[in-house]
Amino acid sequence: MNHSMGLLVGGVLPAFAFGIGALLQKQSNDIGIGQSPYLVYFAAGIFIASLVAYFAFPENSHSLKAGAYATGHGLLFGAGFVCLAMVLTVYAEPISKRVPLANMSTLVSVVLGLIVFSEYTRMNLGYLLGGAALIVVGGILVARA
């Protein structure tokens, strides 16, 4: 896969999917839905997407250990969505201010990846720190908007 396709498939398309998904979450919460039913419907959407991926990609290897990590990811993702939904419904915060802050999870992933997987050996730390600083500044500006 060339660099341009990698940026499109691994960056632009997920950004649009997650961004539009956040609007669907806000709409669902505005109409009125409890956290548990929301997660059930959300899981149904993930299940449908996983079925498409299962049949679209021939590589379907798995193990119990890999499945356990995937389940942990799902639990943490669900917990994050519950927190975001609570902010939208209980505290009536605007999604345009909260999603950018929640998406600073990128920084958590970057720091943990650098430490846990020793990815610092393959990174230009100057660019990484510059980008991280821009994310933090952007989050601060959005939170104050």
Secondary structure as UniProt FT lines:
FT   HELIX           3..7
FT   HELIX           8..12
FT   HELIX           13..31
FT   HELIX           35..56
FT   HELIX           64..89
FT   HELIX           95..102
FT   TURN            103..104
FT   HELIX           105..116
FT   HELIX           119..122
FT   HELIX           125..144
//
